[in-house]
Amino acid sequence: MSREPLTLIARTIQPPRGTAWHGGPTPVGALRGVSAAVAHRRPAPGRHSIWELALHIAYWKYAVRRHLEAVPAGSFPRSPANWPAVPARPTEAAWQADRELLAEEHRRFVEAVERFPVARLNRRPPTKRRWTYAEMIIGVLVHDAYHTGQMQLVKRLVGRK
């Protein structure tokens, strides 16, 4: 069976030139030049900050990668899981650490997709009965595009304040 579908997906997750087909950045690329102060700001009360979005994206890459690699549920380095808390006061060191966490989870997810057996794409993980591996991988792509677009918009909104 051809590896072409997974190669295409991996190139979509991590484009060779760093820009996705739609012209936008990857989630990691969207954070270039964003300071801790800007990443921490909310565009409006009750809305997510860039920092929160970055951690949320990292978590879902981690969660799906665990299924692809068939490893037991572990512990994401930040909590709570789906929307990890950001520090009350932003520091560049904490922001850099969380940017590195996203970059690492992004890299590990791409590698897991590249290694994944094509023959298993339409199967469901034993621990997850609802979605196939292919649906989860494509879900991460859509999730990335959606939240990266939000980060790009939030950068413009909070940068004006």
Secondary structure per residue as TSV (DSSP state, phi and psi in degrees):
chain	resnum	aa	ss	phi	psi
A	1	M	-	360.0	138.1
A	2	S	-	-68.6	142.4
A	3	R	S	-86.4	0.0
A	4	E	H	-52.0	-44.5
A	5	P	H	-58.7	-41.9
A	6	L	H	-73.1	-33.3
A	7	T	H	-63.6	-44.0
A	8	L	H	-62.0	-44.5
A	9	I	H	-63.0	-45.9
A	10	A	H	-60.6	-40.6
A	11	R	H	-67.6	-29.4
A	12	T	H	-73.8	-38.5
A	13	I	H	-68.1	-44.4
A	14	Q	S	-129.0	84.6
A	15	P	-	-62.1	143.6
A	16	P	T	-56.8	-33.4
A	17	R	T	-98.2	2.5
A	18	G	S	86.3	-6.0
A	19	T	B	-117.9	132.6
A	20	A	-	-71.0	166.9
A	21	W	T	-56.8	-29.6
A	22	H	T	-82.8	0.8
A	23	G	S	95.9	-7.5
A	24	G	-	-95.3	170.8
A	25	P	B	-81.8	169.7
A	26	T	-	-75.2	169.3
A	27	P	H	-57.4	-39.5
A	28	V	H	-65.7	-44.0
A	29	G	H	-64.2	-31.6
A	30	A	H	-64.7	-19.3
A	31	L	T	-91.8	-6.1
A	32	R	T	-60.0	129.8
A	33	G	T	79.0	2.3
A	34	V	-	-89.7	121.3
A	35	S	-	-77.8	164.7
A	36	A	H	-60.5	-40.0
A	37	A	H	-63.1	-44.7
A	38	V	H	-67.9	-43.1
A	39	A	H	-61.9	-29.9
A	40	H	H	-82.0	-24.9
A	41	R	-	-70.2	140.3
A	42	R	-	-93.5	140.6
A	43	P	S	-69.5	-24.3
A	44	A	S	-163.2	159.5
A	45	P	T	-56.2	136.8
A	46	G	T	79.4	1.7
A	47	R	S	-103.0	156.5
A	48	H	-	-81.0	145.0
A	49	S	-	-84.6	166.3
A	50	I	H	-59.1	-40.5
A	51	W	H	-60.3	-47.6
A	52	E	H	-62.5	-42.2
A	53	L	H	-62.8	-41.3
A	54	A	H	-61.8	-44.1
A	55	L	H	-68.7	-37.0
A	56	H	H	-62.8	-44.3
A	57	I	H	-62.4	-44.4
A	58	A	H	-60.1	-41.8
A	59	Y	H	-60.9	-45.1
A	60	W	H	-71.9	-30.2
A	61	K	H	-63.6	-43.5
A	62	Y	H	-61.2	-48.7
A	63	A	H	-62.3	-44.2
A	64	V	H	-72.3	-39.5
A	65	R	H	-57.3	-39.1
A	66	R	H	-55.8	-39.7
A	67	H	H	-70.2	-41.8
A	68	L	H	-62.5	-38.0
A	69	E	T	-89.7	-2.7
A	70	A	T	53.6	44.4
A	71	V	-	-103.1	148.8
A	72	P	-	-62.5	155.1
A	73	A	-	-54.6	127.6
A	74	G	-	-110.0	-143.0
A	75	S	-	-135.7	117.5
A	76	F	-	-65.3	141.3
A	77	P	S	-63.1	-14.9
A	78	R	S	-122.3	154.8
A	79	S	S	-139.2	163.0
A	80	P	S	-65.0	161.5
A	81	A	S	-54.3	-66.4
A	82	N	S	-64.4	-43.8
A	83	W	S	-126.8	79.1
A	84	P	-	-57.1	144.8
A	85	A	-	-71.8	143.0
A	86	V	-	-98.2	158.9
A	87	P	-	-60.6	148.2
A	88	A	S	-62.3	-37.3
A	89	R	S	-118.9	124.3
A	90	P	-	-74.0	135.3
A	91	T	-	-126.8	151.3
A	92	E	H	-63.5	-34.5
A	93	A	H	-65.5	-44.7
A	94	A	H	-66.6	-39.9
A	95	W	H	-64.9	-42.2
A	96	Q	H	-62.0	-41.4
A	97	A	H	-62.7	-41.0
A	98	D	H	-74.7	-31.6
A	99	R	H	-64.5	-40.6
A	100	E	H	-66.1	-36.1
A	101	L	H	-61.9	-45.6
A	102	L	H	-62.1	-46.8
A	103	A	H	-60.1	-41.2
A	104	E	H	-66.9	-44.4
A	105	E	H	-66.5	-35.7
A	106	H	H	-61.7	-49.5
A	107	R	H	-60.7	-46.1
A	108	R	H	-66.1	-34.7
A	109	F	H	-66.9	-45.9
A	110	V	H	-58.1	-45.4
A	111	E	H	-62.4	-40.0
A	112	A	H	-64.7	-40.1
A	113	V	H	-64.8	-43.9
A	114	E	H	-61.9	-32.1
A	115	R	H	-88.7	-14.6
A	116	F	S	-64.9	136.2
A	117	P	-	-69.2	123.0
A	118	V	G	-55.8	-38.4
A	119	A	G	-61.5	-17.8
A	120	R	G	-97.9	-1.4
A	121	L	T	-54.8	-39.7
A	122	N	T	-91.6	8.4
A	123	R	S	-92.2	163.9
A	124	R	-	-105.5	142.4
A	125	P	-	-63.1	148.6
A	126	P	T	-60.4	-28.3
A	127	T	T	-90.5	-5.4
A	128	K	-	-134.7	113.8
A	129	R	S	-93.3	-12.0
A	130	R	S	-89.9	-42.7
A	131	W	S	-114.9	144.0
A	132	T	-	-79.3	167.4
A	133	Y	H	-59.4	-43.3
A	134	A	H	-60.7	-43.5
A	135	E	H	-63.2	-39.5
A	136	M	H	-67.7	-41.3
A	137	I	H	-63.3	-47.8
A	138	I	H	-64.4	-35.2
A	139	G	H	-59.1	-39.6
A	140	V	H	-64.6	-39.2
A	141	L	H	-60.0	-47.4
A	142	V	H	-66.1	-42.7
A	143	H	H	-59.0	-45.6
A	144	D	H	-59.0	-48.9
A	145	A	H	-61.6	-43.8
A	146	Y	H	-61.8	-54.2
A	147	H	H	-74.5	-28.2
A	148	T	H	-67.0	-39.2
A	149	G	H	-60.5	-40.7
A	150	Q	H	-61.4	-43.8
A	151	M	H	-61.1	-41.2
A	152	Q	H	-62.7	-41.3
A	153	L	H	-67.8	-44.4
A	154	V	H	-61.8	-38.3
A	155	K	H	-56.4	-42.4
A	156	R	H	-70.4	-40.1
A	157	L	H	-68.2	-48.6
A	158	V	H	-79.1	-22.6
A	159	G	H	-67.4	-20.7
A	160	R	T	-86.4	-15.1
A	161	K	-	-78.0	360.0
